[in-house]
């Protein structure tokens, strides 16, 4: 009789363990699906990338502070080397005679090659507004940005992310928070380096 209970107990533990593994794997897949970014299998984060940041824009307005913030955030994980801003500006001045043009993956790839980059980053501000609920605080802003990293060699989108930010310290702080969310590659970089070692 004791042997039957031991066998049943072992089967119960095996079944519980299997269900637990399934649930944790299913949970992990659900968490990954809910991340505000997508990464191409071609984006090797375990190596260093030469990247050019195209000037972030909100409509027709260039946002230099957001450019600086993007550079700082990209260099933190140690996977990116930035093309100098003056070189980017020089190439864009030649390309944008008559004013800025929309940049598609093909033109981003072409610009990146001219800059000596392996990838180009485009930051698009899609929302920057005051929430009427906070009418007593005129500095409150909600921001939303999209970030795309494009391969110069293939014009493939290597990384695409959405970032959201909210601040009571004005639009620049809200945009910085949104960009920080979109460019949080630290966990992905750590995973890629762990796989390599």
C-alpha positions as CSV (number, residue, x, y, z in Angstrom):
1,X,0.0,0.0,0.0
2,X,2.8,2.4,0.9
3,X,4.4,1.7,-2.5
4,X,1.2,2.7,-4.3
5,X,1.1,6.0,-2.4
6,X,4.7,6.7,-3.2
7,X,4.1,6.0,-6.9
8,X,1.0,8.2,-6.9
9,X,2.9,10.9,-5.0
10,X,5.8,10.8,-7.5
11,X,3.3,11.0,-10.4
12,X,1.6,13.9,-8.7
13,X,4.9,15.8,-8.2
14,X,5.9,15.1,-11.8
15,X,2.5,16.4,-13.1
16,X,2.7,19.5,-10.8
17,X,6.3,20.2,-12.0
18,X,5.3,19.8,-15.6
19,X,2.3,22.2,-15.1
20,X,4.6,24.6,-13.3
21,X,7.2,24.5,-16.2
22,X,4.4,25.0,-18.7
23,X,3.0,28.0,-16.8
24,X,6.4,29.6,-16.4
25,X,7.2,29.2,-20.1
26,X,3.8,30.5,-21.1
27,X,4.2,33.4,-18.7
28,X,7.6,34.2,-20.1
29,X,6.2,34.2,-23.7
30,X,3.3,36.4,-22.6
31,X,5.7,38.9,-20.9
32,X,7.9,39.0,-24.0
33,X,4.9,39.6,-26.2
34,X,4.0,42.6,-24.0
35,X,7.4,44.3,-24.3
36,X,7.2,47.7,-25.9
37,X,9.8,46.7,-28.5
38,X,10.7,44.1,-31.1
39,X,14.2,43.0,-31.9
40,X,15.3,41.3,-35.2
41,X,17.3,38.1,-34.9
42,X,19.9,39.9,-37.0
43,X,20.5,42.5,-34.3
44,X,23.6,41.1,-32.5
45,X,23.8,42.9,-29.2
46,X,26.9,41.0,-28.1
47,X,29.1,43.1,-30.3
48,X,29.7,46.8,-30.8
49,X,27.7,48.7,-33.5
50,X,28.8,52.0,-35.2
51,X,25.6,53.9,-35.2
52,X,24.4,57.4,-36.4
53,X,21.6,59.1,-34.7
54,X,19.5,61.2,-37.1
55,X,18.2,64.4,-35.5
56,X,15.0,63.6,-33.6
57,X,12.0,65.7,-34.8
58,X,8.6,66.7,-33.6
59,X,7.0,67.6,-36.9
60,X,9.2,70.3,-38.4
61,X,11.0,71.1,-35.1
62,X,14.4,69.5,-34.4
63,X,15.0,68.4,-30.8
64,X,18.7,68.7,-30.0
65,X,18.3,67.8,-26.4
66,X,16.6,64.5,-27.4
67,X,19.6,63.8,-29.7
68,X,22.0,64.2,-26.8
69,X,19.8,62.0,-24.5
70,X,19.6,59.3,-27.2
71,X,23.4,59.3,-27.5
72,X,23.9,59.0,-23.7
73,X,21.4,56.1,-23.4
74,X,22.9,54.2,-26.4
75,X,26.4,54.3,-25.0
76,X,25.5,53.1,-21.5
77,X,25.2,49.4,-22.3
78,X,28.5,49.5,-24.2
79,X,27.2,48.1,-27.4
80,X,27.3,51.2,-29.5
81,X,29.9,53.7,-30.8
82,X,28.3,56.9,-32.1
83,X,29.1,58.8,-35.3
84,X,29.9,62.3,-34.3
85,X,27.0,64.7,-34.5
86,X,28.9,67.2,-36.7
87,X,29.5,64.5,-39.3
88,X,25.8,63.5,-39.2
89,X,24.9,67.2,-39.6
90,X,27.3,67.6,-42.5
91,X,25.9,64.6,-44.5
92,X,22.3,65.7,-43.7
93,X,23.0,69.2,-45.0
94,X,24.1,67.8,-48.3
95,X,21.2,65.4,-48.5
96,X,18.5,67.8,-47.3
97,X,19.1,70.7,-49.6
98,X,15.8,72.6,-49.6
99,X,14.8,71.3,-46.1
100,X,14.3,68.0,-44.3
101,X,12.7,65.1,-46.1
102,X,10.9,62.0,-44.7
103,X,13.4,59.2,-44.1
104,X,12.4,55.7,-45.2
105,X,14.6,52.6,-44.5
106,X,16.3,52.9,-47.9
107,X,17.3,56.5,-47.5
108,X,18.4,55.9,-43.9
109,X,20.6,53.0,-45.2
110,X,22.1,55.3,-47.8
111,X,22.7,58.1,-45.3
112,X,24.3,55.6,-42.9
113,X,26.7,54.4,-45.5
114,X,27.8,58.0,-46.2
115,X,28.4,58.5,-42.5
116,X,30.4,55.3,-42.1
117,X,27.8,53.7,-39.8
118,X,26.6,50.2,-39.5
119,X,23.2,51.3,-38.4
120,X,21.1,54.4,-38.2
121,X,18.6,55.4,-35.4
122,X,15.5,57.4,-36.1
123,X,13.5,58.9,-33.2
124,X,10.0,60.0,-34.0
125,X,7.9,62.0,-31.5
126,X,4.3,61.0,-32.0
127,X,2.7,62.6,-29.0
128,X,3.6,65.5,-26.8
129,X,0.5,67.0,-25.0
130,X,-0.8,68.4,-21.8
131,X,-3.4,66.3,-20.0
132,X,-6.4,68.5,-19.2
133,X,-6.9,66.6,-16.0
134,X,-3.8,68.5,-14.7
135,X,-5.0,71.9,-15.7
136,X,-3.6,73.3,-12.4
137,X,-0.1,72.2,-13.5
138,X,0.8,73.8,-16.8
139,X,4.1,72.0,-17.0
140,X,2.6,68.5,-17.1
141,X,3.2,66.7,-20.3
142,X,2.6,63.2,-21.7
143,X,5.0,62.0,-24.4
144,X,5.2,59.1,-26.8
145,X,8.1,58.3,-29.1
146,X,9.0,55.5,-31.5
147,X,12.6,54.5,-32.1
148,X,13.8,52.5,-35.1
149,X,17.3,51.2,-35.6
150,X,18.0,50.4,-39.3
151,X,20.8,48.3,-40.7
152,X,22.9,50.2,-43.2
153,X,23.8,47.0,-45.0
154,X,20.3,45.6,-45.5
155,X,17.9,48.5,-44.7
156,X,16.3,46.0,-42.3
157,X,14.7,47.3,-39.1
158,X,16.9,45.8,-36.4
159,X,15.0,47.3,-33.4
160,X,11.6,49.0,-33.1
161,X,10.3,50.4,-29.9
162,X,7.7,52.6,-28.3
163,X,8.4,54.7,-25.3
164,X,6.0,56.7,-23.1
165,X,6.8,59.3,-20.6
166,X,4.9,61.7,-18.3
167,X,6.3,64.5,-16.3
168,X,5.3,67.5,-14.3
169,X,8.6,69.2,-15.2
170,X,7.8,70.1,-18.7
171,X,8.0,68.6,-22.2
172,X,11.7,67.9,-22.3
173,X,11.5,65.7,-19.1
174,X,8.5,63.8,-20.5
175,X,10.4,63.2,-23.8
176,X,13.5,62.1,-21.9
177,X,11.4,59.5,-20.0
178,X,9.8,58.2,-23.1
179,X,13.1,57.9,-24.9
180,X,14.7,56.1,-21.9
181,X,11.8,53.6,-22.0
182,X,12.2,53.0,-25.8
183,X,16.0,52.6,-25.6
184,X,16.2,50.4,-22.6
185,X,18.4,47.7,-24.2
186,X,20.3,46.8,-21.1
187,X,18.5,43.5,-20.3
188,X,18.7,42.4,-24.0
189,X,22.4,43.2,-24.1
190,X,23.0,41.3,-20.9
191,X,21.1,38.3,-22.3
192,X,23.1,38.4,-25.6
193,X,26.4,38.6,-23.7
194,X,25.5,35.7,-21.4
195,X,24.7,33.5,-24.4
196,X,28.1,34.3,-25.9
197,X,30.1,33.3,-22.8
